[in-house]
Amino acid sequence: METNIKDNLTGKFEGEPDFNTPLKFLTATSVIGDKVRNNEDEHLGTIKDIMLDIRSGRIEYYVVEFGGFLGIGEKFFAIPFQLLQVDPENKVFRFNEKKELLSRAPGFDKHHWPETNEHKTEYTTLSYSFWDNPG
């Protein structure tokens, strides 16, 4: 397979626009700030951060901000990696949940993150349990 990639030593991709099609790789900086929408196309929030398990090298969960207005009243959620799906055509992540469900989901304040030095903290255990059975 021949590719048309030019290394300009800047780190900026200058190849053909569809080189990463079908989508296989994304940089963390290209994901942070991405919008999250549900299957009804309602805006649910934005990806604020990505939590990595440095022992396994895998993404554990996305930190997603829902709600709030102009930086007031927003709530952060740990959404397990496998629950967000990339929608490359619309350049968003899809989260197959209703907007109303988020008001009942366990979340945290942006200034008071849960302890992250243990694999499964009380918060992440509660969060994962919620998304396993949100009914």
HUNORTA-V483548 format. One line per field, one symbol per residue. ss: DSSP state (H for helix, E for strand, C for the rest). A space follows every 10 residues. Layout:
BEGIN
ss = ???
END
This chain:
BEGIN
ss = CCCCCCCCCC CCCCCCCCCC CCCCCCCHHH HCCCEEECCC CCEEEEEEEE EEECCCCEEE EEEEEECCEC CECCEEEEEE HHHEEEECCC CEEEECCCHH HHHHCCCECC CCCCCCCCCC CHHHHHHHHH HHCCC
END
